[in-house]
Amino acid sequence: MTAQHANPPSDSDGILDTPAEWINWLRAAAIRAVKTAAQAALGALGAATAIGEADWRLVAGTAGLGAIASLLTSLVGLPEANDGKSIAAIGK
């Protein structure tokens, strides 16, 4: 097994390849999180029998949870950024 960093890599210790890779990853992760939140909100709305009966707090909570889950999943690897590298691989 390889050693893992306990703290996120920083520019000061020379671990990051380029700041552009981090910016690219953050942008792609944010776009994916927004798309996932929208899909989760649509799913919650679709579950309601009529739009007037939708529990908007539930819709917002479902969308927020979807966005958080998407960001956490993106930590493992994001195909849209840096050839699918994970955060750990970008930091090497």
Residue frames as a rotation matrix with the C-alpha (Angstrom) as fourth column:
MET 1
0.581 0.814 0.000 0.00
0.814 -0.581 0.000 0.00
0.000 0.000 -1.000 0.00
THR 2
-0.320 -0.657 0.682 1.15
0.594 -0.700 -0.396 3.52
0.738 0.279 0.614 -0.66
ALA 3
-0.641 0.032 -0.767 1.18
0.684 -0.431 -0.589 6.22
-0.349 -0.902 0.254 1.97
GLN 4
0.172 0.773 0.611 -1.77
0.823 -0.454 0.341 8.59
0.541 0.444 -0.714 1.88
HIS 5
-0.781 -0.381 0.496 -1.65
0.126 -0.873 -0.472 12.25
0.612 -0.306 0.729 2.84
ALA 6
-0.442 0.626 -0.643 -3.63
0.872 0.129 -0.473 13.06
-0.213 -0.769 -0.603 5.96
ASN 7
0.010 0.383 -0.924 -4.06
0.101 -0.919 -0.380 16.63
-0.995 -0.089 -0.048 4.79
PRO 8
0.876 0.304 0.374 -4.92
0.396 -0.013 -0.918 17.83
-0.274 0.953 -0.132 1.29
PRO 9
-0.073 -0.960 0.272 -1.83
0.987 -0.030 0.157 18.63
-0.143 0.280 0.949 -0.75
SER 10
0.755 0.262 -0.601 -0.84
0.237 -0.964 -0.123 22.25
-0.612 -0.050 -0.790 -1.06
ASP 11
0.881 -0.425 0.207 1.28
0.073 -0.311 -0.948 24.27
0.467 0.850 -0.243 -3.47
SER 12
0.574 -0.679 0.457 3.84
-0.814 -0.536 0.226 24.96
0.091 -0.502 -0.860 -0.74
ASP 13
0.207 -0.524 0.826 4.97
-0.418 0.716 0.559 21.32
-0.884 -0.461 -0.071 -0.47
GLY 14
-0.476 -0.500 -0.724 5.25
-0.820 -0.045 0.571 20.87
-0.318 0.865 -0.388 -4.25
ILE 15
-0.592 0.275 0.757 2.73
0.138 0.961 -0.241 18.02
-0.794 -0.038 -0.607 -4.50
LEU 16
0.513 0.855 -0.078 0.27
0.090 -0.144 -0.985 19.60
-0.854 0.498 -0.151 -6.94
ASP 17
-0.101 -0.489 0.867 1.11
0.947 0.219 0.234 19.28
-0.304 0.845 0.441 -10.60
THR 18
-0.850 -0.110 0.515 -0.54
0.311 -0.894 0.323 22.56
0.425 0.435 0.794 -11.55
PRO 19
-0.733 0.640 -0.231 -3.18
-0.097 -0.434 -0.895 24.85
-0.673 -0.634 0.381 -10.11
ALA 20
-0.472 0.557 -0.683 -4.95
-0.877 -0.224 0.424 24.53
0.083 0.799 0.595 -13.46
GLU 21
-0.679 0.219 -0.701 -5.62
0.049 0.966 0.254 20.84
0.733 0.138 -0.666 -12.72
TRP 22
-0.795 0.393 -0.463 -7.27
0.534 0.090 -0.841 21.75
-0.289 -0.915 -0.281 -9.42
ILE 23
-0.585 0.588 -0.558 -9.36
-0.522 -0.800 -0.296 24.48
-0.620 0.118 0.776 -11.06
ASN 24
-0.550 0.347 -0.760 -10.39
-0.668 0.363 0.649 22.09
0.501 0.865 0.032 -13.83
TRP 25
-0.755 0.246 -0.608 -11.36
0.428 0.887 -0.172 19.45
0.498 -0.390 -0.775 -11.25
LEU 26
-0.758 0.469 -0.453 -13.31
0.276 -0.399 -0.875 21.92
-0.591 -0.788 0.173 -9.10
ARG 27
-0.552 0.556 -0.621 -15.20
-0.784 -0.599 0.161 23.27
-0.282 0.576 0.767 -12.11
ALA 28
-0.538 0.329 -0.776 -16.12
-0.389 0.720 0.575 19.79
0.747 0.611 -0.260 -13.35
ALA 29
-0.798 0.234 -0.556 -17.13
0.566 0.608 -0.557 18.64
0.208 -0.759 -0.617 -9.85
ALA 30
-0.723 0.547 -0.422 -19.33
-0.119 -0.701 -0.703 21.71
-0.681 -0.458 0.572 -9.36
ILE 31
-0.483 0.543 -0.686 -21.05
-0.863 -0.166 0.476 21.22
0.145 0.823 0.550 -12.73
ARG 32
-0.611 0.233 -0.757 -21.67
0.049 0.965 0.258 17.56
0.790 0.121 -0.601 -11.93
ALA 33
-0.849 0.280 -0.449 -23.03
0.493 0.113 -0.863 18.45
-0.190 -0.953 -0.234 -8.48
VAL 34
-0.616 0.650 -0.445 -25.47
-0.567 -0.758 -0.321 21.01
-0.546 0.055 0.836 -9.92
LYS 35
-0.433 0.441 -0.786 -26.68
-0.707 0.375 0.600 18.52
0.559 0.815 0.150 -12.53
THR 36
-0.718 0.130 -0.684 -27.14
0.377 0.899 -0.224 15.83
0.586 -0.418 -0.694 -9.86
ALA 37
-0.843 0.424 -0.332 -29.03
0.146 -0.414 -0.899 18.26
-0.518 -0.806 0.287 -7.62
ALA 38
-0.480 0.680 -0.554 -31.38
-0.858 -0.494 0.137 19.15
-0.181 0.542 0.821 -10.49
GLN 39
-0.464 0.275 -0.842 -31.98
-0.337 0.824 0.455 15.48
0.819 0.495 -0.290 -11.27
ALA 40
-0.834 0.136 -0.535 -32.69
0.520 0.519 -0.678 14.71
0.186 -0.844 -0.503 -7.61
ALA 41
-0.743 0.585 -0.326 -35.11
-0.284 -0.716 -0.638 17.65
-0.606 -0.381 0.698 -7.38
LEU 42
-0.384 0.606 -0.696 -36.95
-0.874 0.004 0.485 16.47
0.297 0.795 0.529 -10.49
GLY 43
-0.614 0.115 -0.781 -37.19
0.119 0.992 0.051 12.99
0.780 -0.062 -0.623 -9.00
ALA 44
-0.867 0.297 -0.401 -38.63
0.410 -0.032 -0.912 14.34
-0.283 -0.954 -0.093 -5.77
LEU 45
-0.570 0.682 -0.458 -41.13
-0.677 -0.706 -0.208 16.47
-0.465 0.191 0.864 -7.69
GLY 46
-0.463 0.364 -0.808 -42.10
-0.634 0.502 0.589 13.52
0.620 0.785 -0.002 -9.85
ALA 47
-0.837 0.122 -0.533 -42.88
0.392 0.814 -0.430 11.53
0.381 -0.568 -0.729 -6.74
ALA 48
-0.736 0.630 -0.249 -45.52
-0.158 -0.517 -0.841 14.08
-0.659 -0.580 0.480 -5.74
THR 49
-0.246 0.724 0.645 -48.98
0.812 0.517 -0.271 13.44
-0.529 0.457 -0.715 -7.17
ALA 50
0.654 0.402 0.641 -49.39
0.685 -0.675 -0.275 17.09
0.322 0.618 -0.717 -8.14
ILE 51
-0.281 -0.853 0.439 -47.05
0.537 -0.519 -0.665 20.06
0.795 0.049 0.604 -8.14
GLY 52
0.110 0.404 0.908 -49.23
-0.501 -0.767 0.402 21.82
0.859 -0.499 0.118 -5.59
GLU 53
0.961 0.274 0.040 -48.71
-0.185 0.529 0.828 18.95
0.206 -0.803 0.559 -3.17
ALA 54
0.296 -0.928 -0.225 -44.93
0.421 0.338 -0.842 18.99
0.857 0.154 0.491 -3.40
ASP 55
0.874 -0.177 -0.453 -43.10
0.403 -0.258 0.878 19.41
-0.273 -0.950 -0.154 -0.10
TRP 56
0.803 -0.540 0.251 -40.55
-0.098 -0.537 -0.838 22.02
0.587 0.649 -0.484 -1.18
ARG 57
0.402 -0.684 0.610 -38.38
-0.890 -0.135 0.435 21.44
-0.215 -0.717 -0.663 1.90
LEU 58
0.481 -0.173 0.860 -38.14
0.043 0.984 0.174 17.79
-0.876 -0.047 0.481 0.91
VAL 59
0.902 -0.138 0.409 -37.31
0.418 0.048 -0.907 18.75
0.106 0.989 0.101 -2.68
ALA 60
0.645 -0.688 0.332 -34.57
-0.597 -0.725 -0.343 21.16
0.477 0.023 -0.879 -1.51
GLY 61
0.341 -0.507 0.791 -33.19
-0.743 0.370 0.558 18.61
-0.575 -0.778 -0.251 0.94
THR 62
0.679 -0.042 0.733 -33.14
0.341 0.902 -0.264 15.89
-0.650 0.429 0.627 -1.69
ALA 63
0.878 -0.366 0.307 -31.36
0.166 -0.370 -0.914 18.20
0.448 0.854 -0.264 -4.15
GLY 64
0.506 -0.707 0.493 -28.81
-0.840 -0.535 0.096 19.23
0.196 -0.463 -0.864 -1.52
LEU 65
0.391 -0.323 0.862 -28.11
-0.386 0.792 0.472 15.64
-0.836 -0.517 0.185 -0.52
GLY 66
0.847 -0.054 0.528 -27.68
0.472 0.533 -0.702 14.74
-0.244 0.844 0.477 -4.20
ALA 67
0.764 -0.588 0.266 -25.15
-0.282 -0.675 -0.682 17.55
0.580 0.446 -0.682 -4.65
ILE 68
0.336 -0.644 0.687 -23.18
-0.906 -0.021 0.424 16.47
-0.258 -0.764 -0.591 -1.56
ALA 69
0.546 -0.089 0.833 -23.18
0.038 0.996 0.082 12.84
-0.837 -0.013 0.548 -2.68
SER 70
0.930 -0.191 0.314 -21.97
0.323 0.017 -0.946 13.92
0.175 0.981 0.078 -6.12
LEU 71
0.563 -0.756 0.334 -19.08
-0.697 -0.651 -0.300 15.94
0.444 -0.064 -0.894 -4.66
LEU 72
0.273 -0.454 0.848 -18.05
-0.713 0.496 0.496 13.06
-0.645 -0.740 -0.189 -2.41
THR 73
0.726 0.030 0.687 -18.18
0.345 0.849 -0.401 10.65
-0.595 0.528 0.606 -5.34
SER 74
0.914 -0.376 0.153 -16.07
-0.042 -0.462 -0.886 13.07
0.404 0.803 -0.438 -7.37
LEU 75
0.479 -0.774 0.413 -13.27
-0.826 -0.238 0.512 12.76
-0.298 -0.586 -0.753 -4.80
VAL 76
0.332 -0.306 0.893 -12.69
0.054 0.951 0.305 9.19
-0.942 -0.053 0.332 -5.98
GLY 77
-0.702 -0.555 0.445 -12.49
0.494 0.071 0.867 10.12
-0.513 0.829 0.224 -9.64
LEU 78
0.257 0.741 -0.620 -14.03
-0.072 -0.625 -0.777 12.53
-0.964 0.245 -0.107 -12.08
PRO 79
0.053 -0.264 0.963 -14.00
0.839 0.534 0.100 11.41
-0.541 0.803 0.250 -15.71
GLU 80
0.826 0.372 0.423 -14.70
0.552 -0.686 -0.475 14.94
0.114 0.626 -0.772 -16.91
ALA 81
0.841 -0.516 0.160 -11.47
-0.536 -0.834 0.128 16.33
0.067 -0.194 -0.979 -15.45
ASN 82
0.045 -0.977 0.207 -7.80
-0.979 -0.002 0.202 15.47
-0.197 -0.212 -0.957 -15.72
ASP 83
-0.360 -0.162 -0.919 -8.32
-0.622 0.776 0.107 12.15
0.695 0.610 -0.380 -17.53
GLY 84
0.518 0.727 -0.451 -10.48
-0.137 0.591 0.795 10.79
0.844 -0.350 0.406 -14.71
LYS 85
-0.530 -0.800 -0.283 -7.89
0.206 0.203 -0.957 11.23
0.823 -0.565 0.057 -11.99
SER 86
0.524 0.590 -0.614 -8.93
0.755 0.011 0.655 11.18
0.394 -0.807 -0.440 -8.37
ILE 87
0.913 -0.192 0.361 -7.93
-0.315 -0.894 0.320 13.95
0.261 -0.406 -0.876 -5.98
ALA 88
0.632 -0.708 0.317 -5.13
-0.062 0.361 0.930 11.73
-0.773 -0.607 0.184 -4.67
ALA 89
0.278 -0.524 0.805 -3.81
0.894 0.447 -0.018 11.10
-0.351 0.725 0.592 -8.18
ILE 90
0.721 -0.005 0.693 -3.90
0.364 -0.848 -0.386 14.79
0.590 0.530 -0.609 -9.08
GLY 91
0.904 -0.309 0.297 -1.92
-0.427 -0.597 0.680 15.57
-0.033 -0.741 -0.671 -5.93
LYS 92
0.616 -0.712 0.337 0.94
0.445 0.667 0.597 13.19
-0.650 -0.218 0.728 -6.79
